[in-house]
Amino acid sequence: MNQKRTVCFQEIDSKAYHDEIFVDLTIYDVPVSLLEEFAEKVVRSDYPSGVNEAIKDLLRKAIQEHQKDANIVGFRGSVGDVYER
């Protein structure tokens, strides 16, 4: 399979994470139009370092949302009467 790298997806600057183990990630079956729109609307304006940083940020946000949702579901309390003096 021939892969074409879009200019806006090139990494400009990569950070060093000395305490992390890194993996290469390949995503299949993503429409070109979706990648182009993501690059134009999200990566280009918010992530000058490239798509890698944008995807890592999306992963972090998804984890935070999941944790927040888990905290809401796990919350149990009681409702009492409130009186105004």
VMD Tcl script that builds the backbone (N, CA, C; Angstrom):
set m [mol new atoms 255]
animate dup $m
set s [atomselect $m all]
$s set {name element resname resid chain x y z} {
  {N N MET 1 A 0.837 -1.171 0.000}
  {CA C MET 1 A 0.000 0.000 0.000}
  {C C MET 1 A 0.888 1.244 0.000}
  {N N ASN 2 A 0.604 2.165 -0.873}
  {CA C ASN 2 A 1.341 3.415 -0.966}
  {C C ASN 2 A 0.781 4.422 0.026}
  {N N GLN 3 A 1.622 4.976 0.851}
  {CA C GLN 3 A 1.160 5.967 1.811}
  {C C GLN 3 A 1.679 7.336 1.425}
  {N N LYS 4 A 0.800 8.311 1.501}
  {CA C LYS 4 A 1.163 9.678 1.165}
  {C C LYS 4 A 1.057 10.508 2.436}
  {N N ARG 5 A 2.078 11.244 2.755}
  {CA C ARG 5 A 2.084 12.059 3.960}
  {C C ARG 5 A 1.712 13.485 3.607}
  {N N THR 6 A 0.613 13.965 4.166}
  {CA C THR 6 A 0.154 15.325 3.923}
  {C C THR 6 A 1.059 16.290 4.671}
  {N N VAL 7 A 1.350 17.427 4.060}
  {CA C VAL 7 A 2.272 18.403 4.633}
  {C C VAL 7 A 1.867 18.810 6.039}
  {N N CYS 8 A 0.573 19.031 6.278}
  {CA C CYS 8 A 0.152 19.508 7.593}
  {C C CYS 8 A 0.277 18.434 8.664}
  {N N PHE 9 A 0.566 17.177 8.283}
  {CA C PHE 9 A 0.717 16.119 9.260}
  {C C PHE 9 A 2.177 15.861 9.619}
  {N N GLN 10 A 3.084 16.614 9.071}
  {CA C GLN 10 A 4.486 16.408 9.382}
  {C C GLN 10 A 4.808 16.988 10.748}
  {N N GLU 11 A 5.593 16.270 11.483}
  {CA C GLU 11 A 6.000 16.741 12.803}
  {C C GLU 11 A 7.045 17.844 12.641}
  {N N ILE 12 A 6.806 18.956 13.287}
  {CA C ILE 12 A 7.740 20.076 13.238}
  {C C ILE 12 A 8.737 19.966 14.382}
  {N N ASP 13 A 8.239 19.674 15.536}
  {CA C ASP 13 A 9.046 19.665 16.737}
  {C C ASP 13 A 8.588 18.499 17.592}
  {N N SER 14 A 9.465 17.641 18.027}
  {CA C SER 14 A 9.022 16.541 18.890}
  {C C SER 14 A 9.626 16.723 20.281}
  {N N LYS 15 A 8.822 16.419 21.277}
  {CA C LYS 15 A 9.262 16.567 22.662}
  {C C LYS 15 A 9.947 15.289 23.112}
  {N N ALA 16 A 10.829 15.414 24.077}
  {CA C ALA 16 A 11.499 14.251 24.635}
  {C C ALA 16 A 10.789 13.836 25.919}
  {N N TYR 17 A 10.374 12.591 25.977}
  {CA C TYR 17 A 9.751 12.021 27.164}
  {C C TYR 17 A 10.657 10.897 27.637}
  {N N HIS 18 A 11.499 11.185 28.603}
  {CA C HIS 18 A 12.513 10.224 29.019}
  {C C HIS 18 A 11.940 9.079 29.849}
  {N N ASP 19 A 10.772 9.271 30.451}
  {CA C ASP 19 A 10.209 8.241 31.320}
  {C C ASP 19 A 9.093 7.452 30.661}
  {N N GLU 20 A 8.955 7.526 29.368}
  {CA C GLU 20 A 7.861 6.863 28.667}
  {C C GLU 20 A 8.388 5.816 27.695}
  {N N ILE 21 A 7.564 4.831 27.432}
  {CA C ILE 21 A 7.812 3.862 26.365}
  {C C ILE 21 A 6.874 4.248 25.236}
  {N N PHE 22 A 7.386 4.336 24.034}
  {CA C PHE 22 A 6.588 4.781 22.903}
  {C C PHE 22 A 6.263 3.619 21.970}
  {N N VAL 23 A 5.123 3.736 21.325}
  {CA C VAL 23 A 4.715 2.766 20.314}
  {C C VAL 23 A 4.371 3.518 19.041}
  {N N ASP 24 A 4.503 2.846 17.922}
  {CA C ASP 24 A 4.048 3.399 16.654}
  {C C ASP 24 A 2.603 2.969 16.473}
  {N N LEU 25 A 1.767 3.867 16.017}
  {CA C LEU 25 A 0.350 3.592 15.874}
  {C C LEU 25 A -0.056 3.796 14.430}
  {N N THR 26 A -0.699 2.803 13.860}
  {CA C THR 26 A -1.211 2.894 12.500}
  {C C THR 26 A -2.723 2.811 12.567}
  {N N ILE 27 A -3.384 3.742 11.939}
  {CA C ILE 27 A -4.839 3.767 11.923}
  {C C ILE 27 A -5.294 3.461 10.498}
  {N N TYR 28 A -6.192 2.504 10.366}
  {CA C TYR 28 A -6.673 2.086 9.055}
  {C C TYR 28 A -8.092 2.587 8.819}
  {N N ASP 29 A -8.459 2.629 7.563}
  {CA C ASP 29 A -9.832 2.909 7.130}
  {C C ASP 29 A -10.356 4.263 7.603}
  {N N VAL 30 A -9.522 5.275 7.545}
  {CA C VAL 30 A -9.951 6.634 7.852}
  {C C VAL 30 A -10.088 7.374 6.527}
  {N N PRO 31 A -11.256 7.935 6.261}
  {CA C PRO 31 A -11.436 8.652 4.993}
  {C C PRO 31 A -10.480 9.845 4.875}
  {N N VAL 32 A -9.948 10.034 3.705}
  {CA C VAL 32 A -9.034 11.149 3.455}
  {C C VAL 32 A -9.710 12.474 3.792}
  {N N SER 33 A -10.981 12.592 3.444}
  {CA C SER 33 A -11.695 13.852 3.710}
  {C C SER 33 A -11.754 14.152 5.205}
  {N N LEU 34 A -11.891 13.116 6.035}
  {CA C LEU 34 A -11.913 13.313 7.487}
  {C C LEU 34 A -10.555 13.781 7.990}
  {N N LEU 35 A -9.487 13.169 7.506}
  {CA C LEU 35 A -8.140 13.590 7.892}
  {C C LEU 35 A -7.844 15.015 7.438}
  {N N GLU 36 A -8.242 15.339 6.225}
  {CA C GLU 36 A -8.002 16.692 5.716}
  {C C GLU 36 A -8.769 17.730 6.533}
  {N N GLU 37 A -10.021 17.430 6.856}
  {CA C GLU 37 A -10.815 18.364 7.653}
  {C C GLU 37 A -10.233 18.511 9.055}
  {N N PHE 38 A -9.805 17.398 9.657}
  {CA C PHE 38 A -9.156 17.433 10.970}
  {C C PHE 38 A -7.891 18.284 10.910}
  {N N ALA 39 A -7.108 18.090 9.861}
  {CA C ALA 39 A -5.866 18.862 9.711}
  {C C ALA 39 A -6.149 20.346 9.555}
  {N N GLU 40 A -7.122 20.687 8.752}
  {CA C GLU 40 A -7.439 22.093 8.497}
  {C C GLU 40 A -8.053 22.786 9.709}
  {N N LYS 41 A -9.017 22.134 10.354}
  {CA C LYS 41 A -9.786 22.787 11.411}
  {C C LYS 41 A -9.188 22.640 12.802}
  {N N VAL 42 A -8.460 21.568 13.051}
  {CA C VAL 42 A -7.950 21.329 14.398}
  {C C VAL 42 A -6.429 21.457 14.460}
  {N N VAL 43 A -5.753 20.649 13.662}
  {CA C VAL 43 A -4.291 20.590 13.763}
  {C C VAL 43 A -3.638 21.907 13.387}
  {N N ARG 44 A -3.993 22.434 12.244}
  {CA C ARG 44 A -3.334 23.647 11.750}
  {C C ARG 44 A -3.492 24.817 12.712}
  {N N SER 45 A -4.682 24.975 13.292}
  {CA C SER 45 A -4.930 26.136 14.154}
  {C C SER 45 A -4.498 25.922 15.598}
  {N N ASP 46 A -4.633 24.705 16.122}
  {CA C ASP 46 A -4.396 24.487 17.549}
  {C C ASP 46 A -3.128 23.702 17.877}
  {N N TYR 47 A -2.565 23.003 16.925}
  {CA C TYR 47 A -1.412 22.143 17.190}
  {C C TYR 47 A -0.321 22.364 16.154}
  {N N PRO 48 A 0.449 23.429 16.303}
  {CA C PRO 48 A 1.504 23.693 15.319}
  {C C PRO 48 A 2.580 22.608 15.283}
  {N N SER 49 A 2.670 21.791 16.347}
  {CA C SER 49 A 3.675 20.729 16.343}
  {C C SER 49 A 3.230 19.509 15.553}
  {N N GLY 50 A 1.962 19.465 15.129}
  {CA C GLY 50 A 1.535 18.407 14.234}
  {C C GLY 50 A 0.434 17.520 14.767}
  {N N VAL 51 A 0.067 16.569 13.943}
  {CA C VAL 51 A -1.059 15.689 14.230}
  {C C VAL 51 A -0.778 14.761 15.411}
  {N N ASN 52 A 0.460 14.357 15.619}
  {CA C ASN 52 A 0.777 13.490 16.759}
  {C C ASN 52 A 0.345 14.125 18.059}
  {N N GLU 53 A 0.674 15.370 18.243}
  {CA C GLU 53 A 0.309 16.072 19.481}
  {C C GLU 53 A -1.209 16.211 19.584}
  {N N ALA 54 A -1.873 16.443 18.473}
  {CA C ALA 54 A -3.336 16.558 18.479}
  {C C ALA 54 A -3.979 15.235 18.886}
  {N N ILE 55 A -3.497 14.133 18.360}
  {CA C ILE 55 A -4.056 12.830 18.704}
  {C C ILE 55 A -3.768 12.482 20.155}
  {N N LYS 56 A -2.555 12.767 20.629}
  {CA C LYS 56 A -2.240 12.513 22.039}
  {C C LYS 56 A -3.154 13.323 22.949}
  {N N ASP 57 A -3.419 14.570 22.566}
  {CA C ASP 57 A -4.312 15.410 23.354}
  {C C ASP 57 A -5.738 14.852 23.352}
  {N N LEU 58 A -6.205 14.374 22.206}
  {CA C LEU 58 A -7.529 13.755 22.129}
  {C C LEU 58 A -7.607 12.515 23.018}
  {N N LEU 59 A -6.540 11.719 23.038}
  {CA C LEU 59 A -6.510 10.534 23.904}
  {C C LEU 59 A -6.590 10.944 25.374}
  {N N ARG 60 A -5.811 11.962 25.759}
  {CA C ARG 60 A -5.849 12.444 27.151}
  {C C ARG 60 A -7.232 12.960 27.527}
  {N N LYS 61 A -7.849 13.736 26.626}
  {CA C LYS 61 A -9.182 14.278 26.898}
  {C C LYS 61 A -10.218 13.172 27.025}
  {N N ALA 62 A -10.122 12.143 26.203}
  {CA C ALA 62 A -11.055 11.024 26.279}
  {C C ALA 62 A -10.922 10.304 27.621}
  {N N ILE 63 A -9.690 10.132 28.096}
  {CA C ILE 63 A -9.460 9.493 29.389}
  {C C ILE 63 A -10.032 10.356 30.516}
  {N N GLN 64 A -9.799 11.659 30.459}
  {CA C GLN 64 A -10.347 12.565 31.472}
  {C C GLN 64 A -11.868 12.529 31.485}
  {N N GLU 65 A -12.489 12.531 30.309}
  {CA C GLU 65 A -13.948 12.470 30.223}
  {C C GLU 65 A -14.472 11.164 30.811}
  {N N HIS 66 A -13.789 10.080 30.508}
  {CA C HIS 66 A -14.195 8.785 31.039}
  {C C HIS 66 A -14.108 8.780 32.567}
  {N N GLN 67 A -13.024 9.335 33.104}
  {CA C GLN 67 A -12.862 9.396 34.557}
  {C C GLN 67 A -13.921 10.285 35.178}
  {N N LYS 68 A -14.214 11.410 34.530}
  {CA C LYS 68 A -15.231 12.325 35.040}
  {C C LYS 68 A -16.598 11.647 35.033}
  {N N ASP 69 A -16.925 10.949 33.944}
  {CA C ASP 69 A -18.191 10.236 33.855}
  {C C ASP 69 A -18.273 9.133 34.910}
  {N N ALA 70 A -17.165 8.448 35.155}
  {CA C ALA 70 A -17.148 7.384 36.156}
  {C C ALA 70 A -17.386 7.967 37.548}
  {N N ASN 71 A -16.851 9.146 37.811}
  {CA C ASN 71 A -17.058 9.793 39.104}
  {C C ASN 71 A -18.512 10.208 39.278}
  {N N ILE 72 A -19.139 10.678 38.213}
  {CA C ILE 72 A -20.538 11.092 38.293}
  {C C ILE 72 A -21.428 9.879 38.524}
  {N N VAL 73 A -21.188 8.792 37.804}
  {CA C VAL 73 A -21.993 7.580 37.951}
  {C C VAL 73 A -21.800 6.993 39.341}
  {N N GLY 74 A -20.587 7.068 39.858}
  {CA C GLY 74 A -20.295 6.491 41.167}
  {C C GLY 74 A -20.746 7.359 42.334}
  {N N PHE 75 A -21.194 8.576 42.093}
  {CA C PHE 75 A -21.600 9.480 43.157}
  {C C PHE 75 A -22.938 9.047 43.740}
  {N N ARG 76 A -22.970 8.929 45.043}
  {CA C ARG 76 A -24.225 8.619 45.725}
  {C C ARG 76 A -24.363 9.596 46.871}
  {N N GLY 77 A -25.514 10.138 47.001}
  {CA C GLY 77 A -25.741 11.098 48.069}
  {C C GLY 77 A -27.198 11.079 48.449}
  {N N SER 78 A -27.557 12.004 49.317}
  {CA C SER 78 A -28.956 12.095 49.702}
  {C C SER 78 A -29.430 13.520 49.521}
  {N N VAL 79 A -30.704 13.650 49.338}
  {CA C VAL 79 A -31.302 14.965 49.174}
  {C C VAL 79 A -32.082 15.258 50.452}
  {N N GLY 80 A -31.769 16.374 51.041}
  {CA C GLY 80 A -32.474 16.762 52.262}
  {C C GLY 80 A -33.317 17.991 52.012}
  {N N ASP 81 A -34.091 18.350 53.010}
  {CA C ASP 81 A -34.906 19.557 52.901}
  {C C ASP 81 A -34.058 20.781 53.195}
  {N N VAL 82 A -34.279 21.822 52.433}
  {CA C VAL 82 A -33.560 23.072 52.642}
  {C C VAL 82 A -34.592 24.104 53.088}
  {N N TYR 83 A -34.324 24.740 54.230}
  {CA C TYR 83 A -35.253 25.738 54.764}
  {C C TYR 83 A -34.611 27.098 54.715}
  {N N GLU 84 A -35.364 28.080 54.360}
  {CA C GLU 84 A -34.870 29.447 54.299}
  {C C GLU 84 A -35.299 30.154 55.573}
  {N N ARG 85 A -34.401 30.868 56.230}
  {CA C ARG 85 A -34.723 31.592 57.463}
  {C C ARG 85 A -35.082 33.015 57.179}
}
mol reanalyze $m
mol bondsrecalc $m
mol representation Tube
mol addrep $m
